[in-house]
Amino acid sequence: MQDLNTPLRGLLPNKVGALVARRFARPDRWPAPVHDVAHARDLSVRAADGVVLRTDVWSPRGVAEPDVLLVRSPYGRRGLVGWQFGRQLAGQGFRVVIQSCRGTDGSGGDFRRPFVSEVDDGAATVAWLRKQPWFPGRFATVGSSYLGYTQLATAVSKPPELAAMVLQFAPADLRSVVYPDGVLGVQTALGWAEGANRDPRFTARNVVSMARHGKERAGLVEQAARTAPLTTSYRIATGEAVPFFEDWLVHGPDSAWWDQFDLRAALDTIEVPVLVQGGWYDVFSRDSLLQWETLRDRDVPVSLTMGAWTHGSIVASWSRLVTEAAQWLQATLDAAGSSPEPARRASLRLQAQPHGAWFSAESWPPPGMATRTWWLGPERALADEAPDDGTPVGDWTFDPATPTPSIGGNYIGDGAGPTDNAALEARTDTLVLTTEPFETDAMVAGSAVVRVRTTASAASFDVVARLCLVTGDGRSTNLVDGLTRVAAGPIGEARDVGVTLAPTFARVRAGERLRLVLAGGAHPRWLRHPGTCVEAAFATELQPVEISISAPSTLAVPLATTDTGTVNPAEEAS
């Protein structure tokens, strides 16, 4: 057995890493390392089928029996992953085990079918941990994005040694990632497939390349999504065939094939304390809230931090995330070791969109929320009184050959998050409706619901709804949006369509307004509707669709004035 307190190789990188960690430590945010760190590389963990999974161990010097944190990653075990999880958390006193998922960064097996083996490989890794002389008899898990998915996969086998979990920007069900709102999420799914197929490791070279060529690669994804059919045109972005992406296209959102990637059942068996960290603009915002709500309803100790973050904030805001995670893990594991009751955090920490102020709350949604309903009316107004049924509200034509673009929002890729909506709202293929200015400050907390009476020139079509905040200077910033793909029905017949938006949390100041933007698509965030009844990924014929909205149509928003005590300003920065 190798001595984990002695660097086996890479003495110079260890010294350089230690100097950088101390140089960039910030007392207000980034924690200064408390311990020097040793790095043991390329340990071998054998999976159930004999595949060798390469594993590194980062250990704090001078700590007799440190708590163990397990990280399983397809993005490498050094580079940015090693820095974020290995060096930073080991410097705070944890022993961090980072393993490369099969088929990545030297591990055996095949990554051409990602997500498939994570449950079995997680169980094999826990079995390996039990045999190590330095294993203290318990471990916690930590990790973001795919690294959060592998945490849930490890929890499926219910290892008794599991003591705590930090789920960061983590998906629980792959189907909802690939098919958000039941429609292929091209920017997220194809963008991830392109990077994963090329080289998923977060090495310094790859990180620099992503920064330099992010817009170019996003342009290739957009071009691929604009070319029909997507079943072959996706290779414009990837450069070659990607078997798992083709699987995703062949198996639509209603296929039972996706059940193998659904780990939500793990949330029904987890009994250990969990910290959930997520972002309102993250592609997995719904998953983060689902994780918190499911565990809360089972009376499992669970804490939630939701920032006005995108998925890219995993990197940009890592100093804040790691500080909270390290402090929470230390408090929780220390408490679990001294008493049967683990440490609990009394309140949620929520950052309001888009201004950025932090608030605390005791529950989600906060108590005392009331639904306020506006009626869609003529003259682009969201009014307090309903117009007569049948009153025209507005119309537009969605042309899939020149589809309405997506700007900002909840996806993985360049340009995600809050943005100025002026260009989108000026288009003729959008319908824009706005409230009167608010008389007092208010909080939006929960899921807004849009219900519209539609008439269309096609049997099937999409309705995209975007909720925005309009400040006193007239700037419109997106808060959240959603899509409903209307099933085939009689052409020209009035149909009621509902769009339930993802939960959001926003502060509306007196004098500001809410805005609703309606459209027939948001390309390439969602795969454009072809205007026919052919499955979109296989369609080659494109047909423009005329869509009309009439009364009764409504926007319902969960709302509370800021003096109701539902949320409270938080003094601490994050």
C-alpha positions, 0 to 999 in steps of 0.5 A, a space after each residue: 500500500 502506498 503512503 498517501 502522505 508522500 507525493 509519489 510523483 509531481 513534486 514540482 506541480 505540488 509546490 507550484 499548486 501550493 504557492 498558487 493556492 496561498 497566493 489567491 486565498 481571499 479572507 472574505 471569500 476564498 479560504 486560505 489552505 490550513 494544511 500542506 497537501 500530498 498528492 498520490 496519483 494513478 491508484 487502481 480501483 477495479 470495477 465489478 467487470 474488471 475495468 480499472 478506474 484510475 484514482 488520485 488521492 489528495 491528503 492534508 499533511 499532519 492530520 492523523 485521520 482526516 474525513 474522506 471526500 469522494 469525487 467521481 469525475 469524467 472531466 479528469 482528476 487533475 487540472 481544474 477538477 484537481 484544483 477545485 476539489 483536490 487541492 482546495 478541500 485537502 488544504 482544509 483538512 479533508 482527504 479527497 479521493 478523485 476518480 476518473 469515470 470509465 473511459 476518461 483520463 486513463 480509466 479503462 472502459 468506454 465513455 461512448 455511453 456516458 451515465 450508464 455505469 455510474 451506479 455499479 462503478 460507484 458501488 465498486 469504489 466504495 467497496 475499494 474504500 472499505 479496504 484501505 488502511 487509511 479509511 476512517 469508516 465513513 465518507 462524504 461525497 461532493 461534486 458539481 454537474 456530472 459529478 453530482 450525478 455520480 454522487 446520486 449514483 453512489 447513493 443508490 446502493 445505500 452504503 452505510 459509510 456514507 455520512 454527508 453529500 454536497 450536491 452542486 448544480 446536479 442533475 437527477 434525471 438525464 431525460 430532463 437534461 436532454 429533453 427539457 420541457 419535453 423538447 430536445 435541448 440542443 444547446 445543452 445536449 449537443 453542446 455537451 456531446 461535442 465537448 465530451 466526445 472531443 476531450 471532456 477533461 478540464 485541463 488548462 489547455 482545454 479550459 483556455 480553448 473553451 474560453 477562446 473558442 466558446 462562441 465559435 463552438 456555439 456557432 457550430 451547434 447553432 448551425 447544426 440545429 438549423 440544418 435538417 435533419 438533425 440526425 445527421 447534421 449534428 456532426 457539423 458540431 461534433 465532427 464525427 458520429 457520437 453514438 450516445 447522442 444518436 441514442 438520445 435522438 432515437 429515444 424520444 422523451 416518452 421512451 422507457 429507455 430513459 428510466 435507466 438514467 433516472 436517479 430520483 429514487 435515490 432521494 427517497 432513500 438518502 438519510 444523511 445530511 445534504 447541502 444543495 447548491 444551485 443557480 436560478 439560471 442553471 439548466 438544473 435549477 428544477 433538479 436542485 429544488 426537487 432535491 431539496 424539497 424531496 429530502 425536506 419532505 422526508 425530514 432529512 437534514 437538508 440545506 439549500 443555497 440558490 444563487 443568481 448563477 448559471 451553470 458556468 458559475 460552477 467555475 466563476 463562483 467556485 471560491 464562494 461555493 467551496 467556502 460554504 461547502 467546506 464549512 458545512 462539511 466540517 460542521 456536519 461531519 464533526 457533529 455527526 461524530 459527536 452526537 446522533 443528530 447531524 448539524 442543521 442549517 436553519 434557513 435557506 440562502 437565496 439570491 434574488 434575480 437579477 439585482 443580486 441581493 441575498 435573502 434568507 428564508 425558512 422554507 421554499 416556497 416562502 410562506 405567505 405567498 399569494 398568486 397574482 393574476 394578470 390578463 393578456 389584453 390588447 395594446 400589449 398590456 398585462 391588465 388587472 381586469 379581464 377583457 371579453 372572451 375572444 378579444 384579440 391579444 396579438 399574433 405572429 408567424 414562426 418561421 423555422 427556416 429563420 427561427 426566433 433565437 434564444 438569448 440568455 436563459 437556463 442552458 449550458 453554453 456561451 451566453 447563458 443567464 440574464 441578458 438584455 432582451 431589447 433585440 428579442 422583443 423588437 422582433 416581429 415573431 414575438 408578442 410582448 406584454 407588460 404590467 403597470 409599474 409596481 407601487 411597492 417592492 415585491 418578491 417573486 418566489 415560485 413557478 409562474 404559469 402562463 395560460 393562453 388561448 391559441 389558434 394556429 395554422 398548423 396541427 402542432 406548434 410550440 409556445 415559448 413564454 419568457 418572464 422578464 423584469 423591466 427596470 425604471 430605465 426600460 431595460 428588460 432582463 429575463 428571469 425564467 422561461 419555458 416551452 410547451 409543444 402542443 400535440 397535434 390537433 385540428 388546424 384553426 381550432 382554438 386551444 388552451 395552452 399552459 406553460 409552467 415556468 421553472 421556479 424563480 426568485 426575483 426582487 421587483 422594486 417599486 416603479 419596475 414592471 414585469 413583462 411576458 414575451 411569447 414566441 413560437 420557438 427559442 432556437 437553438 435552446 430548444 430544437 425548433 418545431 418544423 411546422 409539421 407533424 414529423 418528429 423535429 430531429 428527423 424533419 426535413 420539410 419546414 413550414 411557417 406557422 401563424 399563431 394567434 392569441 386571444 382572451 381569456 389568457 393569463 399570467 399567474 405569478 407567486 408574489 409577496 410584498 417585501 414587508 410580509 416577512 416571507 424572506 429576510 435580507 441576509 447580511 453575509 455576502 456569497 
